[in-house]
Amino acid sequence: MENILKKINQLYPLSAKAVELFLDGMKIVSLAKGAILFKEGAISSKIYFLEKGAVRALYYKEDKEITFWFGFEGEMIMTLHSYIANKPGYETIELLEESLLYEMDLNYLQDLYKENIELANWGRKMAEEEFLKAEKRFLSQQFQTAREKYESLQMQYPRITERVQLGYIASYLGINQVTLSRIRSDLRNS
């Protein structure tokens, strides 16, 4: 629970009472590498908080997987379409490692938002943070070179190449694996 509480309080510090309400709605779940948390085209009634492990979000286009997000310890995992609009998500979210998660029913969280101003403010801050991350990813894809994108990813997640297949990283960066290998080689040699 340490990673989750740290992330929750980094985003918006909560009182002990608000944290207790929040934790009351969670149940611990241990899942194997390869487990699917969310499937494209489905409405989800759950959200997850990742205590230990790694996850990726992917989208299928013309029989090709496109990875567009990675999550690690402390991250909240959800499909935004279900969270915001109760609509089917466009993404599949897959565990990349054996993971320890805390699961919460989305209706429970929405009720907390109605009943507790601290948690409502936390939820607003979380949504704002997700929006800023999405904007940053979009701008990176539009304006950075492949090398700059890789360097940014390495700065954000220093151990990512130890935990995530290079093919998934290449997909995330919008390049092929040969180009990624070339970038990594150039960086090691410079």
C-alpha positions, 0 to 999 in steps of 0.5 A: 500500500506504500506506493499507492499512498505515496502517489495519492498524497503526492497528487493531493494530500488527504486527511487520515479520515479521507484515506480511511474512506478511500482504503475501505473500498479497496480489495487486494488482487494478485495477478499474473504477467499477461493478465488483461485488466481491461479489454477494448470495447468493454465498459469497466466498473473497476479501477485499479491501483498498482502497488507492484508491477508494470502495465501497458495500454495498447490499441489494435489498428489493422491487426497491429498492436500499438502501445501508448501508455506504461504504468508502474508502481503507484499508478492508477489504472483505468479506462478513461471512457468508462471512468468519465462517460460510462462508455466502452474503452478503446484500449486493452490494458495488460500486465507486463509483470506479475503484479499486486494491485488494489481494486476499487468499484467505480461506483464506490469511488463516484459515491466518495466524490459526492460525499467527501470534498477532499476526495472530490478534489483528489479526483479532480486533481487526478483527472487534471494530471491524466489530462496533462500526461496525455497532452505531454505524450501528444506533444512528444509524438508530434514534435520530438525526434525518435531519439528525444522521445526515447531519452524522455522515456528513459528519464521518466522511467530509468529502468524501463528497458529492464522491465518492458520488451523493446518491441513495446517500447518501440511501438510506444515511441512510434518507431520500429525495433531496428531504429530503437536498437540503433538509437540505444547503440548510439547513446551507449557509444556517445 
